[in-house]
Amino acid sequence: MSLPDTSPDASYPNSLGKPTVHPTTENPADKPRGWGAFLAVLGVVYGDIGTSPLYALQASVHTVGSVSHPAAPWEVMGLTSLTFWALMLVVTIKYVMLVMRADHNGEGGIIALMSLAQRVVSNPRFKWLIAMIGIAGTCLFFGDSVITPAISVLSAVEGIEVSLPQASHFVIPLAIIVLIGLFSAQALGTGRIGRAFGPIMLVWFLVLAILGIHGICLYPKILLALTPWMAIKFIAAHGALSFMALGCVVLSVTGAEALYADMGHFGRTPIRIVWLVFVLPALTLNYFGQAALMIVDPRTLTNPFYLLAPHWMQIPLLLLATMATVIASQAGISGSFSLCRQLIQLGYLPRTRIVHTNPHEEAQIYLPSLNWMLAVGALILVLAFRSSGALAAAYGIAVTGTFLCTTLLSMVVFRRIFHWAPWLVALVWGFYFLLDGTFFSANVMKIPEGGWVPLCIALVATVIMTTWQRGRLLVKQRERADAVPMASFLARLTQSQTTHVPGIAVFLAADPDYVPNALLYNLRHNRVLHDHTLFVTVQTLPQPEVSADQRLTVQELGPHMHRVILRYGFMEMPNLPVALTQLSRLGVCFDPIQASYFVSHDLVFRSKVPKMSLWRMWIFLYLLHNATPITEFFRIPPERVVEFSVRIAI
């Protein structure tokens, strides 16, 4: 099985040169600053990890105790210490201090990290391995995007059971209503529904801190859990049971990947400052307050988060928690939209309809098909598991699997790009490999309880991505076998008596060195050429964005005939008519009103000697049939398109 080569050599013909891409210092342009950045980071980046106190510590304590047989105070302190040090080691040191240094032209996220790692290796098998690690982490992230809305909304709505026990049967219907409203609102765009995110999350974290301080005052000795010795004591005393507890402790760091993924939107400095100065202290205080309350009154284990608040405050806290979980879910959904677009740009997924919800912000997008697939998945999980505690088992594998993939890719980047000594890479990233591997292994034990959910989602996503890439590779090989080299075509064209007609013809060419099938069919059936002919190839580079001076390259092939190379980063959306208007400043005639776009439509069918299994062929043909037309994806006016069908057997 092959994967697309996203190296510079594959993206650029030798005659066109190669761009230089490397980790950059932070570029603050077009990023929110001051209080605006503070609130934006709170609302988008920290929504997921900020709602973990709703269920994380409670799930951990449940592994060693219950209301009838409560955990001993030192055990609760040990679990609280494990939670605190998970926040410090995984979020603060690994992501905030280390991984966020590895930006790809200012962008973060596992796809950017994968592309960065691929650029610094030359061995094809090593590149393939890096791609598979990136795909695995990406597919687990999609599993996380399905589970996050379900567990977050359920954990918030379950507060009804505390303040209004007689209304507990409304938990599932309310969760379903909230989820349907959440996914329906995606069509409005994050720009419209995101303005209130920051202030709400500011209030949320302040309430977390205040409630935590109130709980700590009940049992100040809980502050001893700040030392790692309480965690070590718990692990030494419980052995295998502590291993199971780690599977719940990791729930406290869900959303850590968002810090890295959203770096391109806000810059690393605001994300780091907000975490260290505001979010980390608020989370720590709340976890310690919950632990103190459970030690003082073991009956509060049923729901320590809500019972930490006075009775009069529980209904307002329920409403605030519901809003916070919706925000946390919104951030995850928006992240999945961006990630899916990156995968489409890199050729790992078929084209799909992408709606731009803000004419001034390219990054604000909405993918209807993906949105409703996530919605259906979240609703099924709510109906199947019916509680946040039951869903916690499914959550851990998605989170820890992504952590592990990020660690493996970071080993390559920090060794090859930051030039860390081998012993330092082994010491630092070897430690995190063991830590993430331990967290992942602890959650593997929960596969029968629900851990199979993200694994199944990741497996399906992986099959789809690899099948699509394999099918496209076979189609390209078949087209290449039947293609006519551009050089020989131009040599014969000068000797032919072809009729020329007024206008501009734009032929989309997958390979700039070969004649597009649409041109051959046009000559065969219409026997004409336009006065001006453009062969346009769109290339997606393994970098987030392409600078203006790299965007467009023009080469004259003959009288009024030019080859045009358009380059985009995987965070950008191509717009051919707009991009081609730049040709005028290069002395090439182009008028959008006179331009006609000629494309070929592949009619793929199974050959007598197929190179794909029947079931994979069925998947590929289904994806191909439902892919968004290339003209719509490139935003070409449909009334300017001429399409030729080409039968291809693979």
C-alpha positions as a printed Julia matrix, in Angstrom:
650×3 Matrix{Float64}:
   0.0    0.0     0.0
   1.36   3.36   -1.02
   0.69   6.81    0.29
   1.07  10.11   -1.51
   4.54  11.53   -1.54
   4.16  14.96   -0.06
   7.81  15.84   -0.24
   8.96  18.98   -2.05
  10.31  16.87   -4.9
   6.92  15.37   -5.52
   5.11  18.66   -5.37
   7.38  20.64   -7.68
   8.73  19.79  -11.11
  12.48  20.26  -11.18
  12.26  23.26  -13.47
  10.05  25.18  -11.1
  12.23  25.27   -8.03
  11.44  24.37   -4.43
  10.31  26.53   -1.55
  12.08  26.52    1.76
   9.86  25.53    4.67
  11.07  25.3     8.23
   9.84  25.98   11.75
   9.32  29.69   12.09
   9.35  32.21   14.81
   5.86  33.3    15.69
   4.15  35.6    13.26
   1.61  37.73   15.13
  -0.01  39.15   12.01
  -3.77  38.76   11.79
  -3.91  37.16   15.24
  -6.04  38.62   18.05
  -4.11  40.49   20.7
  -4.58  41.69   24.27
  -7.85  40.87   26.0
  -9.31  39.8    22.67
  -6.68  37.07   22.36
  -7.16  36.09   26.01
 -10.91  35.58   25.6
 -10.58  33.92   22.19
  -8.07  31.41   23.51
 -10.31  30.64   26.49
 -13.32  30.09   24.27
 -11.74  27.98   21.54
  -8.61  26.3    22.85
  -9.49  25.38   26.43
 -13.15  24.39   26.12
 -12.48  20.64   26.1
  -9.91  20.42   28.87
 -11.86  23.02   30.85
 -14.9   20.75   31.17
 -12.92  17.68   32.27
 -13.57  18.41   36.0
 -17.18  17.4    35.35
 -16.2   13.72   35.21
 -12.42  13.06   35.33
 -11.66  12.9    39.08
 -14.97  11.23   39.86
 -14.2    8.45   37.37
 -10.71   8.01   38.87
 -11.96   7.67   42.46
 -14.61   5.18   41.3
 -11.8    2.76   40.39
 -10.81   2.32   44.07
 -13.99   3.1    45.98
 -17.73   3.68   45.98
 -20.31   5.34   48.19
 -20.76   2.13   50.21
 -17.01   1.41   50.38
 -15.36   4.84   50.11
 -11.72   5.26   49.18
  -9.4    6.14   52.03
  -8.25   9.78   52.3
  -4.7    8.91   51.25
  -6.07   7.1    48.19
  -8.11  10.13   47.13
  -5.04  12.3    47.67
  -2.95   9.92   45.58
  -5.41  10.07   42.67
  -5.56  13.86   42.95
  -1.76  13.97   42.84
  -1.77  11.76   39.73
  -4.26  14.13   38.11
  -2.18  17.2    38.94
   1.04  15.68   37.65
  -0.69  14.49   34.48
  -1.59  18.15   33.85
   1.98  19.2    34.54
   3.8   16.5    32.55
   1.47  16.08   29.58
  -0.02  19.53   29.06
   2.47  21.96   30.6
   5.79  20.37   29.72
   5.03  18.19   26.7
   2.62  20.4    24.77
   3.04  23.95   26.08
   6.83  23.9    26.44
   7.97  21.33   23.85
   5.55  20.33   21.09
   4.35  23.89   20.46
   7.91  24.77   19.44
   7.48  22.54   16.37
   5.29  24.78   14.25
   5.04  24.36   10.48
   5.04  27.88    9.06
   3.22  28.97   12.2
   0.62  26.15   12.08
   0.22  23.27   14.5
  -1.69  20.01   14.71
  -0.82  16.41   13.96
  -1.13  16.84   10.16
   1.26  19.8    10.24
   3.64  17.79   12.45
   3.43  14.83   10.06
   4.2   17.03    7.05
   7.1   18.65    8.9
   8.54  15.25    9.8
   8.22  13.97    6.22
  10.16  16.9     4.83
  13.3   16.03    6.79
  13.55  12.34    5.83
  14.52  10.9     2.46
  13.89   7.18    2.92
  10.56   6.32    1.17
   9.72   3.61    3.7
  10.39   5.99    6.58
   8.13   8.57    4.93
   5.43   5.93    4.55
   5.77   5.03    8.25
   5.51   8.7     9.26
   2.41   9.07    7.1
   0.8    6.02    8.72
   1.51   7.39   12.21
  -0.03  10.71   11.2
  -3.07   8.99    9.71
  -3.51   6.85   12.84
  -3.44   9.93   15.08
  -5.81  11.75   12.75
  -8.32   8.91   12.68
  -8.28   8.67   16.47
  -8.91  12.42   16.56
 -12.06  11.87   14.51
 -13.13   9.31   17.11
 -12.48  11.93   19.77
 -14.63  14.42   17.82
 -17.59  12.01   17.97
 -17.18  11.16   21.67
 -16.45  14.68   22.99
 -19.92  16.18   22.32
 -21.65  13.11   23.72
 -19.67  12.83   26.98
 -19.46  16.59   27.56
 -23.18  17.27   27.11
 -24.16  14.18   29.1
 -21.88  15.1    32.02
 -23.38  18.6    32.15
 -27.02  17.56   31.88
 -26.49  14.89   34.56
 -26.44  17.75   37.06
 -30.24  17.47   37.03
 -29.9   14.27   39.04
 -28.29  16.27   41.86
 -30.54  19.33   42.04
 -33.8   17.72   40.81
 -33.61  13.92   41.36
 -37.24  13.49   40.32
 -36.35  14.81   36.84
 -33.49  12.36   36.22
 -35.44  10.63   33.44
 -35.11  13.84   31.39
 -31.3   13.53   31.15
 -31.21  11.59   27.87
 -33.94  13.62   26.07
 -32.3   16.91   27.12
 -28.88  15.69   25.98
 -30.33  14.75   22.59
 -32.02  18.16   22.23
 -28.79  19.98   23.1
 -26.76  17.89   20.64
 -29.24  18.42   17.8
 -29.2   22.16   18.47
 -25.4   22.17   18.6
 -24.9   20.42   15.27
 -27.71  22.39   13.61
 -26.0   25.64   14.6
 -22.8   24.68   12.75
 -24.25  25.97    9.48
 -24.25  29.48   10.97
 -20.46  29.41   11.24
 -18.19  29.81   14.23
 -17.91  33.53   13.59
 -21.53  34.12   14.59
 -21.83  31.68   17.46
 -18.29  32.13   18.75
 -18.45  35.73   19.96
 -19.9   34.7    23.32
 -17.47  31.81   23.87
 -14.72  33.79   25.58
 -16.8   35.58   28.25
 -18.71  32.38   29.1
 -15.5   30.39   29.53
 -14.01  33.22   31.59
 -16.94  32.92   34.01
 -16.64  29.12   33.88
 -12.99  29.04   34.95
 -13.59  31.64   37.66
 -16.41  29.49   39.05
 -14.13  26.42   38.92
 -11.52  28.25   40.97
 -14.0   29.64   43.52
 -15.67  26.26   44.08
 -12.26  24.63   44.38
 -11.11  27.09   47.05
 -14.35  26.44   48.96
 -13.68  22.7    48.91
 -10.02  23.03   49.89
 -11.06  25.02   52.97
 -13.0   21.93   54.12
  -9.81  19.82   54.16
  -6.64  21.93   53.7
  -4.46  18.83   54.04
  -5.42  17.98   50.46
  -2.69  20.4    49.32
  -0.15  17.67   50.18
  -1.24  16.11   46.88
   0.82  18.77   45.11
   3.88  16.67   45.84
   4.59  13.69   43.57
   5.13  11.44   46.59
   1.39  10.97   47.1
   1.09   9.72   43.52
   4.1    7.43   43.94
   2.66   6.07   47.19
  -0.65   5.29   45.5
   1.04   3.48   42.6
   3.32   1.5    44.93
   0.43   0.41   47.14
  -2.09  -0.56   44.48
  -0.06  -2.01   41.63
  -2.46  -3.28   38.97
  -5.32  -1.2    40.38
  -3.26   1.98   39.91
  -2.75   0.94   36.29
  -6.53   0.88   35.85
  -6.82   4.24   37.6
  -4.44   5.81   35.08
  -7.0    5.05   32.4
  -9.34   7.52   34.15
  -6.67  10.01   35.21
  -5.89  10.67   31.54
  -9.41  12.09   31.15
  -8.14  15.2    32.95
  -5.88  16.04   29.98
  -8.41  15.55   27.18
  -8.19  18.51   24.85
  -4.43  18.94   25.24
  -4.02  18.37   21.5
  -6.17  21.49   20.9
  -3.4   23.67   22.32
  -1.15  22.58   19.48
  -3.81  22.36   16.78
  -5.06  25.93   17.33
  -1.6   27.49   17.47
  -1.95  28.87   13.95
  -5.05  30.84   14.89
  -3.76  32.52   18.06
   0.01  32.04   18.21
   1.89  30.11   20.84
   2.42  33.0    23.27
  -1.26  33.71   24.15
  -1.95  29.97   24.49
   1.0   29.5    26.82
   0.21  32.54   28.98
  -3.48  31.7    29.36
  -2.64  28.14   30.37
   0.03  28.98   32.93
  -1.62  32.04   34.45
  -5.32  31.18   34.39
  -6.46  27.74   33.2
  -3.97  25.5    35.04
  -4.53  27.21   38.43
  -8.33  27.08   38.01
  -8.32  23.37   37.09
  -5.93  22.51   39.92
  -8.04  24.32   42.51
 -11.23  22.6    41.35
  -9.75  19.09   41.3
  -8.31  19.61   44.78
 -11.63  21.02   46.01
 -13.53  17.99   44.71
 -11.02  15.66   46.37
 -11.33  17.47   49.7
 -15.13  17.22   49.56
 -15.02  13.46   48.84
 -12.69  12.94   51.81
 -14.92  14.92   54.17
 -18.18  13.4    52.88
 -17.79  10.15   50.87
 -21.46  10.33   49.86
 -20.57  13.14   47.46
 -18.8   10.6    45.23
 -22.09  10.36   43.3
 -21.31  13.75   41.71
 -18.58  15.73   43.52
 -18.51  18.54   40.97
 -22.1   19.68   41.47
 -22.19  18.83   45.2
 -19.2   21.14   45.66
 -21.6   24.04   45.04
 -24.26  25.26   47.49
 -27.77  24.03   46.77
 -28.97  27.43   45.57
 -26.17  27.53   43.01
 -26.69  24.1    41.46
 -29.3   25.11   38.86
 -27.25  28.14   37.65
 -24.16  25.9    37.67
 -26.03  23.33   35.57
 -26.88  25.99   32.97
 -23.3   27.31   32.97
 -21.87  23.79   32.64
 -24.2   23.04   29.73
 -23.04  26.17   27.92
 -19.4   25.3    28.65
 -19.8   21.76   27.28
 -21.48  23.08   24.15
 -18.49  25.37   23.67
 -16.08  22.48   24.27
 -17.94  20.39   21.72
 -18.01  23.29   19.27
 -14.24  23.62   19.4
 -13.8   19.9    18.67
 -16.26  19.96   15.78
 -14.61  23.01   14.22
 -11.24  21.3    14.6
 -12.52  18.24   12.76
 -13.7   20.48    9.9
 -10.22  22.0     9.56
  -8.53  18.61    9.81
 -10.82  17.1     7.17
 -10.05  19.97    4.81
  -6.31  19.41    5.3
  -6.71  15.72    4.48
  -8.68  16.56    1.33
  -5.99  18.99    0.25
  -3.27  16.39    0.79
  -5.21  13.75   -1.16
  -6.13  11.42    1.7
  -9.89  11.98    1.35
 -12.21  12.66   -1.59
 -13.39  16.17   -2.26
 -16.52  17.15   -0.34
 -18.69  20.22   -0.15
 -17.04  22.96    1.9
 -19.06  26.02    2.85
 -17.24  29.22    3.79
 -19.3   30.84    6.52
 -17.33  34.08    6.66
 -16.32  35.97    3.49
 -13.4   37.57    5.34
 -12.03  34.5     7.16
 -10.83  31.58    4.99
 -10.47  29.29    8.04
 -14.14  29.51    9.05
 -15.69  26.61    7.17
 -18.59  24.2     7.44
 -18.64  20.66    6.03
 -22.28  19.51    5.97
 -21.57  15.81    5.34
 -18.96  15.53    8.1
 -21.1   17.58   10.5
 -24.05  15.24   10.27
 -21.89  12.12   10.42
 -20.48  13.43   13.72
 -24.02  14.28   14.88
 -25.36  10.79   14.16
 -22.36   9.23   15.89
 -22.77  11.4    19.01
 -26.51  10.66   19.24
 -25.93   6.92   18.91
 -23.36   7.05   21.72
 -25.75   8.92   24.02
 -28.52   6.39   23.4
 -26.16   3.41   23.74
 -24.12   4.39   26.81
 -26.67   6.69   28.55
 -24.16   8.18   31.06
 -20.88  10.07   31.01
 -19.33   7.48   33.31
 -19.99   4.69   30.83
 -18.63   6.82   27.97
 -15.42   7.58   29.88
 -14.11   4.14   28.93
 -14.52   4.98   25.25
 -12.92   8.41   25.59
  -9.49   7.43   26.88
  -8.24   5.38   23.92
  -8.91   8.17   21.41
  -7.05  10.71   23.53
  -4.06   8.56   24.51
  -3.67   7.15   20.99
  -3.34  10.67   19.58
  -0.83  11.53   22.34
   1.27   8.52   21.39
   1.3    9.41   17.68
   2.32  13.01   18.48
   5.21  11.74   20.6
   6.5    9.47   17.82
   6.4   12.28   15.25
   8.06  14.68   17.71
  11.01  12.3    18.03
  11.76  12.79   14.33
  11.2   16.54   14.33
  13.28  17.32   17.41
  16.13  15.09   16.23
  16.24  16.22   12.57
  15.1   19.85   12.76
  16.03  21.04   16.24
  19.18  18.89   16.13
  18.79  17.47   19.59
  21.47  14.99   20.54
  20.36  11.34   20.31
  20.71  10.88   24.06
  18.5   13.9    24.73
  15.81  12.67   22.31
  15.94   9.26   23.97
  15.74  10.78   27.45
  12.9   13.27   26.87
  10.8   11.65   24.18
  11.61   8.16   25.4
  10.1    9.17   28.74
   6.97  10.51   27.04
   6.74   7.41   24.87
   6.67   5.3    28.04
   4.21   7.68   29.73
   1.83   7.86   26.76
   2.25   4.14   26.18
   1.27   3.49   29.81
  -1.81   5.69   29.5
  -2.75   3.98   26.23
  -2.19   0.48   27.67
  -4.33   1.34   30.68
  -7.16   2.27   28.35
  -6.69  -0.84   26.22
  -8.07  -2.77   29.2
 -11.32  -0.85   28.72
 -11.9   -2.03   25.16
 -14.77  -4.38   26.2
 -16.4   -1.54   28.21
 -16.47   0.95   25.35
 -12.89   1.44   24.21
 -13.82  -0.38   21.02
 -15.81   2.68   19.87
 -12.9    5.0    18.94
 -10.91   2.04   17.62
 -13.75   1.12   15.26
 -14.13   4.74   14.14
 -10.37   5.0    13.57
 -10.31   1.68   11.68
 -13.15   2.74    9.37
 -11.51   6.12    8.75
  -8.16   4.46    8.0
  -9.74   2.02    5.53
 -11.51   4.88    3.77
  -8.37   7.03    3.55
  -6.03   4.29    2.36
  -8.6    2.9    -0.09
  -9.19   6.33   -1.6
  -5.47   6.95   -1.97
  -4.87   3.5    -3.46
  -7.7    3.9    -5.96
  -6.53   7.36   -7.03
  -3.0    6.04   -7.47
  -4.27   3.27   -9.8
  -6.32   5.8   -11.77
  -3.29   8.07  -12.16
  -1.12   5.16  -13.28
  -3.71   4.19  -15.88
  -4.01   7.77  -17.11
  -0.23   8.08  -17.27
   0.0    4.92  -19.39
  -2.41   6.38  -21.96
  -1.2    9.98  -21.73
   0.53  11.96  -24.46
   3.71  13.82  -23.41
   3.33  17.56  -23.73
   6.61  17.95  -25.66
   5.63  15.54  -28.47
   2.13  17.04  -28.67
   3.5   20.56  -29.12
   5.88  19.34  -31.82
   3.02  17.81  -33.83
   0.71  20.75  -33.19
   2.91  23.15  -35.19
   2.51  20.91  -38.25
  -1.26  20.47  -38.0
  -3.97  22.61  -39.58
  -6.06  23.17  -36.46
  -8.79  25.78  -36.57
  -8.56  28.56  -33.96
 -11.64  30.14  -32.4
 -11.9   33.27  -30.22
 -11.73  32.97  -26.45
  -9.63  31.54  -23.63
  -9.55  27.81  -22.91
  -8.43  26.62  -19.47
  -7.57  22.91  -19.32
  -7.11  21.37  -15.86
  -4.06  19.1   -15.94
  -3.21  16.71  -13.12
   0.34  16.37  -14.48
   1.89  19.42  -16.17
   4.17  17.23  -18.32
   1.29  15.45  -20.08
  -1.57  16.66  -22.25
  -4.92  16.75  -20.42
  -7.46  14.23  -21.7
 -10.0   17.03  -22.08
  -7.83  18.71  -24.74
  -7.39  15.48  -26.7
 -11.13  14.84  -26.65
 -11.87  18.44  -27.65
  -9.52  18.17  -30.64
 -10.89  14.78  -31.62
 -14.54  15.83  -31.58
 -14.53  19.61  -32.2
 -11.19  19.94  -34.07
 -10.57  23.46  -32.74
  -8.22  25.31  -30.42
  -8.94  28.61  -28.73
  -6.86  31.7   -29.41
  -5.44  31.48  -25.9
  -4.85  28.15  -24.15
  -3.87  27.65  -20.5
  -2.83  24.32  -18.99
  -3.49  24.72  -15.25
  -2.12  22.36  -12.61
  -3.12  22.81   -8.97
  -0.61  21.46   -6.44
  -1.15  21.1    -2.71
   2.11  21.46   -0.81
   2.88  19.82    2.53
   2.78  23.16    4.34
  -0.12  25.16    5.81
   0.05  28.18    3.5
   1.9   29.36    0.4
   3.32  32.86    0.13
   2.23  35.16   -2.68
   5.54  34.86   -4.56
   5.24  31.03   -4.59
   1.57  30.89   -5.57
   1.81  31.05   -9.35
   4.34  30.01  -11.98
   3.86  30.58  -15.72
   5.79  29.01  -18.59
   5.21  29.78  -22.27
   4.84  26.6   -24.33
   4.06  28.19  -27.68
   2.25  31.13  -29.26
  -0.64  32.07  -26.92
  -0.21  28.79  -25.05
   0.99  28.69  -21.42
   1.53  26.25  -18.61
   0.3   27.57  -15.24
   1.21  26.0   -11.89
  -0.93  27.08   -8.92
   0.26  26.09   -5.45
  -1.74  26.02   -2.23
  -1.03  24.95    1.31
  -3.16  22.32    2.99
  -4.85  25.0     5.13
  -6.0   26.95    2.05
  -8.92  26.55   -0.33
  -8.21  26.9    -4.09
 -10.12  29.52   -6.06
  -9.06  29.22   -9.69
 -10.88  32.2   -11.24
  -9.47  34.54   -8.59
  -5.96  33.1    -8.81
  -5.87  33.25  -12.62
  -6.69  36.95  -12.63
  -3.09  37.44  -11.44
  -1.88  36.32  -14.89
  -2.5   39.79  -16.34
   0.34  41.3   -14.32
   2.65  38.65  -15.82
   1.7   39.62  -19.37
  -0.59  36.63  -20.03
  -4.01  37.32  -21.46
  -6.85  36.25  -19.15
 -10.4   37.55  -18.99
 -12.77  35.62  -16.66
 -15.73  36.56  -18.87
 -14.19  34.91  -21.96
 -12.64  31.89  -20.2
 -14.04  28.37  -20.64
 -12.85  25.56  -18.37
 -12.38  22.09  -19.87
 -12.24  19.11  -17.51
 -12.43  15.34  -17.83
 -14.73  13.24  -15.67
 -13.39   9.77  -14.81
 -15.81   6.88  -15.27
 -13.92   4.2   -13.35
 -14.83   0.53  -13.54
 -13.27  -2.78  -12.53
 -10.94  -4.29  -15.11
 -10.76  -7.98  -16.03
  -7.55  -8.24  -14.0
  -8.34  -5.94  -11.04
  -5.6   -4.53   -8.83
  -7.95  -3.95   -5.89
 -10.09  -6.39   -3.97
 -13.81  -6.31   -4.67
 -14.79  -4.78   -1.33
 -12.16  -2.03   -1.6
 -13.2   -1.35   -5.18
 -16.79  -0.92   -4.01
 -15.68   1.58   -1.34
 -13.55   3.52   -3.81
 -16.28   3.73   -6.44
 -18.77   4.87   -3.8
 -16.39   7.61   -2.63
 -15.63   8.64   -6.21
 -19.32   8.83   -7.1
 -20.11  11.01   -4.07
 -17.05  13.26   -4.29
 -17.68  16.94   -4.93
 -17.0   17.81   -8.6
 -13.59  19.32   -9.1
 -15.12  22.42  -10.68
 -17.15  23.12   -7.55
 -14.17  22.4    -5.31
 -12.04  24.9    -7.26
 -14.96  27.37   -7.26
 -15.27  27.52  -11.03
 -18.58  29.0   -12.32
 -20.59  26.0   -13.63
 -21.79  27.92  -16.69
 -18.16  28.23  -17.84
 -17.41  24.46  -17.68
 -17.15  21.93  -20.55
 -16.85  18.35  -19.33
 -15.71  15.19  -21.16
 -16.26  11.69  -19.75
 -13.33   9.26  -19.82
 -13.69   5.52  -19.11
 -10.86   4.07  -17.02
 -10.43   0.43  -16.02
  -8.39  -0.4   -12.89
